Amino acid sequence: MRRIVFALFLLPVLVACGASEAPEEPIDMDKINEDAMGPVDRIEPEPLTFRKLSEHDLLGAGCNFTPDASEEPVFVVDQTRAHFLLENRLVGMSPDVGSRELPYGVRTEYDGLTHSAEIWLAMDTAKAQDSDQAADTEQAADTEQAADAEQAPDTEQVQSPEVTYYRGTLEIRDPRGRFAYSATGQWQCGA
């Protein structure tokens, strides 16, 4: 009798162990990692006016990027550094010397403490501008320079005789390598 009671007691336990559950969905590790990093903080670089470029000593041989939706450059780059303005603070980056070299010693990749950037120039869209054309397009900048020169009469003004324009793209990434800013526009390279 004991055996029968024991068997009746053990029977539901054995039936429960043998029941198969519905298969679980596979774990999406990419989704888990993405959720752990939080949302991407999108940025909008601020325009770099001639005055700001002068104040921060960012004038010279190199390139600057003006997005299609803007009239002022938002990113300047030369052989040794790249900069953009974010929340009225200048963000600097150093060139990745292993990346491809572009005109005027500019590199395609730059890394900083808080952001990194990647530059693409469509080399087949280069449009050189001679000194007569450059004089017309720099007339507005000359007006601003003249106002600065009135404030500082000992300031020497230097104009570049040649500028080359390229269609291109600028991408800025956050500290975790995610796209924080991406724009297509015009790269202006010159001395």
Backbone as numpy.savetxt, mean C-alpha at the origin, in Angstrom:
# Nx Ny Nz CAx CAy CAz Cx Cy Cz
-30.67 -65.56 36.63 -31.47 -64.39 36.63 -30.60 -63.12 36.63
-29.55 -63.23 37.37 -28.64 -62.10 37.39 -28.11 -61.80 36.01
-27.85 -62.82 35.27 -27.32 -62.63 33.92 -28.33 -61.90 33.05
-29.59 -62.23 33.19 -30.62 -61.59 32.37 -30.75 -60.12 32.74
-30.76 -59.80 34.02 -30.85 -58.40 34.46 -29.63 -57.63 33.97
-28.46 -58.25 34.10 -27.23 -57.60 33.65 -27.26 -57.37 32.15
-27.75 -58.32 31.38 -27.84 -58.19 29.92 -28.83 -57.10 29.53
-29.97 -57.04 30.25 -30.95 -55.99 29.96 -30.39 -54.61 30.28
-29.59 -54.53 31.32 -28.98 -53.26 31.67 -27.90 -52.86 30.65
-27.13 -53.80 30.19 -26.02 -53.54 29.27 -26.48 -53.31 27.84
-27.63 -53.84 27.46 -28.13 -53.72 26.09 -28.29 -52.26 25.64
-28.93 -51.35 26.37 -29.05 -49.96 25.91 -27.69 -49.27 25.78
-26.76 -49.62 26.65 -25.43 -49.01 26.58 -24.74 -49.45 25.29
-24.82 -50.69 24.95 -24.19 -51.19 23.73 -24.85 -50.61 22.48
-26.15 -50.44 22.50 -26.87 -49.86 21.36 -26.45 -48.41 21.17
-26.30 -47.67 22.26 -25.90 -46.26 22.18 -24.49 -46.12 21.62
-23.60 -47.01 21.96 -22.23 -46.93 21.46 -22.16 -47.24 19.97
-23.02 -48.06 19.50 -22.97 -48.46 18.10 -23.64 -47.48 17.16
-24.40 -46.53 17.68 -25.11 -45.58 16.81 -24.12 -44.63 16.16
-24.28 -44.43 14.87 -23.36 -43.53 14.16 -23.97 -42.14 14.10
-23.12 -41.14 14.32 -23.57 -39.76 14.25 -23.40 -39.25 12.82
-24.10 -38.18 12.50 -23.96 -37.56 11.18 -22.53 -37.02 11.04
-21.95 -37.14 9.85 -20.57 -36.67 9.68 -20.49 -35.15 9.88
-19.41 -34.70 10.55 -19.22 -33.28 10.80 -18.65 -32.60 9.57
-18.91 -31.29 9.48 -18.33 -30.51 8.38 -16.83 -30.39 8.63
-16.03 -30.36 7.57 -14.59 -30.22 7.77 -14.25 -28.84 8.36
-13.20 -28.80 9.12 -12.78 -27.56 9.76 -12.08 -26.68 8.73
-12.53 -25.45 8.62 -11.95 -24.49 7.68 -10.90 -23.66 8.43
-9.64 -24.09 8.37 -8.57 -23.42 9.10 -8.33 -21.99 8.59
-8.50 -21.77 7.29 -8.33 -20.42 6.76 -9.34 -19.46 7.37
-10.58 -19.91 7.51 -11.63 -19.08 8.11 -11.33 -18.82 9.58
-10.86 -19.83 10.27 -10.52 -19.67 11.69 -9.39 -18.65 11.85
-8.35 -18.76 11.02 -7.23 -17.82 11.09 -7.67 -16.40 10.74
-8.52 -16.28 9.73 -9.02 -14.97 9.32 -9.83 -14.32 10.44
-10.68 -15.12 11.09 -11.48 -14.60 12.20 -10.59 -14.19 13.38
-9.51 -14.92 13.61 -8.62 -14.62 14.73 -7.87 -13.30 14.52
-7.57 -12.94 13.27 -6.84 -11.70 12.99 -7.74 -10.47 13.06
-9.02 -10.64 12.98 -9.92 -9.50 13.01 -10.08 -8.87 11.64
-10.92 -7.85 11.55 -11.16 -7.22 10.24 -9.96 -6.39 9.78
-9.88 -6.22 8.49 -8.81 -5.40 7.90 -9.13 -3.93 8.16
-8.15 -3.19 8.63 -8.32 -1.74 8.80 -7.96 -1.07 7.49
-8.97 -0.68 6.73 -8.75 0.00 5.46 -8.18 1.39 5.74
-7.26 1.82 4.88 -6.67 3.14 5.05 -6.90 3.97 3.80
-6.78 5.25 3.94 -6.89 6.18 2.81 -5.75 7.19 2.96
-4.63 6.97 2.24 -3.51 7.91 2.35 -3.95 9.33 2.00
-3.41 10.28 2.74 -3.76 11.68 2.53 -2.87 12.30 1.46
-3.36 13.33 0.77 -2.56 13.98 -0.28 -1.28 14.60 0.27
-0.21 14.48 -0.50 1.07 15.09 -0.17 1.24 16.33 -1.04
0.96 17.48 -0.49 1.10 18.73 -1.23 2.57 19.08 -1.37
2.87 20.02 -2.25 4.25 20.45 -2.44 4.82 20.96 -1.12
4.02 21.66 -0.36 4.48 22.20 0.93 4.87 21.05 1.88
4.04 20.00 1.94 4.36 18.86 2.82 5.60 18.12 2.34
5.73 17.98 1.01 6.92 17.33 0.47 8.17 18.12 0.85
8.09 19.44 0.79 9.23 20.30 1.15 9.53 20.20 2.64
8.50 20.26 3.47 8.68 20.20 4.92 9.38 18.93 5.35
9.09 17.83 4.70 9.64 16.53 5.09 10.84 16.12 4.23
11.36 17.04 3.43 12.53 16.79 2.58 12.31 15.57 1.68
11.18 15.54 0.99 10.84 14.41 0.12 10.93 14.77 -1.36
11.59 15.86 -1.68 11.75 16.26 -3.07 13.05 15.67 -3.61
13.08 15.37 -4.89 14.28 14.83 -5.52 13.93 13.75 -6.52
14.97 13.07 -7.00 14.78 12.03 -8.01 13.99 10.87 -7.42
12.99 10.43 -8.16 12.16 9.33 -7.73 10.82 9.37 -8.42
9.83 8.75 -7.80 8.49 8.69 -8.39 7.46 9.04 -7.33
6.31 9.52 -7.79 5.18 9.71 -6.89 3.93 9.17 -7.56
2.97 8.76 -6.73 1.74 8.14 -7.22 0.54 9.02 -6.93
-0.25 9.28 -7.97 -1.50 10.01 -7.84 -2.63 9.09 -8.30
-3.54 8.71 -7.39 -4.65 7.85 -7.81 -5.57 8.58 -8.77
-6.32 7.81 -9.56 -7.23 8.39 -10.54 -8.23 9.36 -9.91
-8.62 9.12 -8.67 -9.65 9.94 -8.03 -9.07 11.17 -7.32
-7.79 11.47 -7.52 -7.16 12.57 -6.81 -6.34 13.44 -7.76
-6.02 14.64 -7.31 -5.16 15.52 -8.10 -3.79 15.66 -7.46
-3.62 15.23 -6.23 -2.36 15.33 -5.51 -1.78 13.93 -5.32
-0.45 13.81 -5.29 0.14 12.49 -5.01 -0.14 12.06 -3.57
-0.22 10.76 -3.37 -0.44 10.22 -2.03 0.71 9.33 -1.58
1.68 9.09 -2.46 2.78 8.18 -2.16 4.02 8.66 -2.90
5.14 8.82 -2.21 6.39 9.22 -2.85 7.45 8.17 -2.54
8.32 7.96 -3.51 9.31 6.90 -3.37 10.59 7.31 -4.10
11.73 6.93 -3.52 13.01 7.12 -4.20 13.88 5.89 -3.93
15.19 6.01 -4.16 16.08 4.86 -4.02 16.17 4.35 -2.59
16.00 5.22 -1.62 16.27 4.84 -0.24 15.05 4.76 0.66
13.89 5.23 0.20 12.73 5.28 1.10 11.43 5.47 0.32
10.34 5.21 1.01 8.99 5.47 0.48 8.18 6.05 1.63
7.25 6.97 1.29 6.45 7.61 2.33 5.02 7.84 1.87
4.11 7.81 2.84 2.75 8.27 2.62 2.26 8.89 3.92
1.24 9.71 3.81 0.69 10.43 4.95 -0.59 9.74 5.40
-0.65 9.39 6.69 -1.82 8.71 7.25 -2.16 9.37 8.58
-3.37 9.91 8.68 -3.81 10.61 9.89 -2.81 11.70 10.28
-2.36 12.45 9.28 -1.42 13.56 9.43 -0.07 13.12 10.00
0.27 11.85 9.84 1.53 11.29 10.31 2.23 10.66 9.11
3.50 10.96 8.94 4.27 10.42 7.82 4.68 8.99 8.13
4.31 8.06 7.27 4.65 6.64 7.42 5.79 6.34 6.45
6.90 5.85 6.96 8.07 5.57 6.13 8.29 4.08 5.93
8.93 3.76 4.81 9.25 2.37 4.48 10.62 2.32 3.81
11.27 1.19 3.91 12.56 0.97 3.27 12.39 0.05 2.07
13.27 0.20 1.06 13.14 -0.65 -0.13 13.54 -2.09 0.15
12.88 -3.01 -0.51 13.28 -4.41 -0.51 14.28 -4.55 -1.65
15.58 -4.61 -1.32 16.61 -4.58 -2.35 16.58 -5.83 -3.24
15.86 -6.85 -2.84 15.72 -8.04 -3.67 14.61 -7.92 -4.70
13.83 -6.85 -4.62 12.74 -6.68 -5.58 13.26 -6.02 -6.85
12.42 -6.03 -7.86 12.80 -5.51 -9.18 13.03 -4.00 -9.12
14.03 -3.53 -9.88 14.33 -2.10 -9.93 13.57 -1.44 -11.07
13.03 -0.27 -10.78 12.27 0.54 -11.74 13.07 1.80 -12.06
12.55 2.71 -12.87 13.27 3.94 -13.19 13.67 4.73 -11.93
14.79 5.42 -12.01 15.34 6.26 -10.94 15.68 5.47 -9.69
15.97 4.19 -9.82 16.36 3.37 -8.70 15.24 2.97 -7.76
14.02 3.25 -8.14 12.85 2.89 -7.34 12.68 1.37 -7.39
12.25 0.77 -6.30 12.02 -0.68 -6.23 10.52 -0.98 -6.27
10.19 -2.23 -6.56 8.77 -2.60 -6.63 8.16 -2.92 -5.27
9.00 -3.16 -4.25 8.48 -3.50 -2.93 9.19 -2.70 -1.84
8.39 -2.26 -0.87 8.90 -1.49 0.27 8.27 -2.04 1.55
9.07 -2.09 2.64 8.58 -2.61 3.92 8.81 -1.59 5.02
7.82 -1.48 5.91 7.92 -0.59 7.05 7.51 -1.31 8.32
7.52 -0.58 9.43 7.14 -1.17 10.70 5.65 -1.50 10.76
4.83 -0.66 10.14 3.39 -0.87 10.23 2.74 -1.27 8.91
3.38 -0.98 7.80 2.79 -1.27 6.49 3.87 -1.71 5.51
3.44 -2.31 4.43 4.33 -2.62 3.31 3.60 -2.19 2.03
4.38 -1.99 0.97 3.77 -1.51 -0.28 4.36 -2.26 -1.46
3.54 -2.37 -2.50 3.98 -2.97 -3.76 3.56 -2.04 -4.89
4.49 -1.82 -5.80 4.32 -0.87 -6.90 4.34 -1.62 -8.22
3.42 -1.25 -9.11 3.44 -1.77 -10.48 3.38 -0.60 -11.44
4.32 -0.57 -12.37 4.32 0.43 -13.44 4.12 -0.29 -14.76
3.21 0.20 -15.58 3.04 -0.34 -16.93 4.06 0.37 -17.81
5.22 -0.25 -17.98 6.34 0.39 -18.67 6.01 0.76 -20.11
5.07 0.04 -20.72 4.72 0.34 -22.11 3.82 1.57 -22.23
3.40 2.16 -21.09 2.55 3.35 -21.14 3.34 4.62 -20.87
4.67 4.52 -20.85 5.51 5.68 -20.54 5.24 6.81 -21.52
5.10 7.99 -20.97 4.89 9.17 -21.79 5.84 10.24 -21.27
6.88 10.49 -22.03 7.86 11.50 -21.62 7.30 12.88 -21.86
7.76 13.79 -21.08 7.31 15.17 -21.20 8.57 16.03 -21.30
8.70 16.79 -22.39 9.89 17.63 -22.53 9.75 18.88 -21.67
10.77 19.71 -21.70 10.80 20.87 -20.81 9.68 21.86 -21.09
9.23 22.02 -22.35 8.13 22.94 -22.64 6.83 22.45 -22.02
6.55 21.14 -22.16 5.34 20.58 -21.57 5.43 20.59 -20.05
6.60 20.29 -19.52 6.78 20.28 -18.08 6.54 21.66 -17.49
6.96 22.69 -18.23 6.75 24.06 -17.74 5.27 24.37 -17.62
4.45 23.90 -18.57 3.02 24.14 -18.50 2.39 23.44 -17.30
2.76 22.17 -17.09 2.14 21.40 -16.00 2.67 21.82 -14.64
3.85 22.41 -14.59 4.42 22.83 -13.31 4.06 24.26 -12.96
3.29 24.92 -13.79 2.94 26.32 -13.55 2.19 26.47 -12.22
1.28 25.55 -11.93 0.53 25.62 -10.67 1.47 25.42 -9.49
2.41 24.49 -9.62 3.38 24.27 -8.54 4.27 25.49 -8.37
4.61 26.16 -9.48 5.44 27.36 -9.41 4.76 28.45 -8.61
3.45 28.57 -8.75 2.71 29.58 -8.01 2.83 29.32 -6.51
2.69 28.05 -6.13 2.82 27.70 -4.72 4.26 27.89 -4.25
5.24 27.54 -5.12 6.64 27.74 -4.77 6.94 29.22 -4.60
6.36 30.07 -5.45 6.59 31.51 -5.36 6.07 32.04 -4.03
4.93 31.53 -3.59 4.39 31.95 -2.30 5.33 31.53 -1.18
5.90 30.31 -1.29 6.87 29.85 -0.30 8.13 30.70 -0.35
8.57 31.07 -1.56 9.79 31.86 -1.73 9.63 33.24 -1.12
8.41 33.80 -1.17 8.17 35.10 -0.56 8.35 35.01 0.95
7.95 33.88 1.52 8.10 33.71 2.96 9.56 33.45 3.32
10.29 32.75 2.44 11.70 32.44 2.68 12.49 32.87 1.45
12.94 34.13 1.37 13.56 34.64 0.17 14.87 33.96 -0.21
15.55 33.28 0.71 16.81 32.63 0.39 16.62 31.23 -0.19
15.39 30.78 -0.34 15.11 29.45 -0.86 15.40 29.39 -2.35
16.15 28.35 -2.76 16.49 28.18 -4.17 15.46 27.26 -4.82
14.97 27.63 -5.99 13.98 26.83 -6.69 14.66 26.08 -7.83
14.44 24.75 -7.88 15.01 23.91 -8.93 13.87 23.25 -9.68
13.90 23.32 -10.99 12.86 22.69 -11.80 13.47 21.57 -12.63
12.73 20.50 -12.77 13.18 19.35 -13.54 12.82 19.53 -15.02
13.77 19.29 -15.92 13.47 19.45 -17.34 12.68 18.29 -17.93
12.66 17.14 -17.28 11.99 15.98 -17.88 11.26 15.17 -16.82
10.05 14.78 -17.15 9.23 13.94 -16.29 8.61 12.87 -17.16
8.55 11.63 -16.65 7.93 10.54 -17.39 6.74 10.03 -16.58
5.62 9.82 -17.26 4.40 9.35 -16.63 4.15 7.90 -17.02
3.67 7.10 -16.06 3.33 5.70 -16.28 1.96 5.44 -15.67
1.18 4.58 -16.29 -0.02 4.05 -15.64 0.47 2.99 -14.67
-0.21 2.84 -13.58 0.25 1.83 -12.63 -0.68 1.66 -11.46
-0.21 0.88 -10.50 -1.00 0.52 -9.33 -0.14 0.64 -8.08
-0.78 0.98 -6.99 -0.14 1.00 -5.68 -1.00 0.15 -4.74
-0.35 -0.76 -4.02 -1.04 -1.56 -3.01 -0.29 -1.42 -1.70
-1.02 -1.09 -0.65 -0.43 -0.98 0.69 -1.10 -2.06 1.54
-0.27 -2.79 2.28 -0.77 -3.88 3.13 -0.62 -3.53 4.60
-1.47 -4.13 5.42 -1.39 -3.92 6.86 -0.28 -4.79 7.46
-0.02 -4.71 8.77 1.07 -5.49 9.37 0.93 -7.00 9.20
-0.27 -7.48 8.90 -0.48 -8.92 8.72 -0.50 -9.32 7.25
-0.12 -8.40 6.37 -0.02 -8.71 4.95 -1.32 -8.65 4.18
-2.35 -8.07 4.77 -3.65 -7.98 4.09 -3.78 -6.62 3.41
-4.51 -6.58 2.29 -4.68 -5.33 1.54 -5.43 -4.30 2.37
-4.77 -3.17 2.63 -5.41 -2.06 3.34 -5.76 -0.93 2.38
-5.05 -0.87 1.24 -5.30 0.18 0.24 -4.83 -0.34 -1.11
-5.62 -0.10 -2.12 -5.24 -0.47 -3.49 -5.87 0.55 -4.43
-5.05 1.09 -5.33 -5.57 2.08 -6.28 -4.78 2.02 -7.57
-5.45 2.37 -8.65 -4.83 2.52 -9.96 -4.75 4.01 -10.24
-3.67 4.40 -10.90 -3.51 5.82 -11.18 -2.28 6.08 -12.01
-1.67 7.22 -11.76 -0.53 7.67 -12.56 0.72 7.80 -11.69
1.79 7.17 -12.15 3.09 7.33 -11.54 3.85 8.40 -12.31
4.40 9.36 -11.61 5.19 10.42 -12.23 6.62 10.24 -11.73
7.54 9.98 -12.67 8.93 9.76 -12.30 9.81 10.83 -12.93
10.75 11.32 -12.17 11.65 12.35 -12.69 12.68 12.75 -11.66
13.52 13.67 -12.07 14.59 14.13 -11.18 14.25 15.47 -10.58
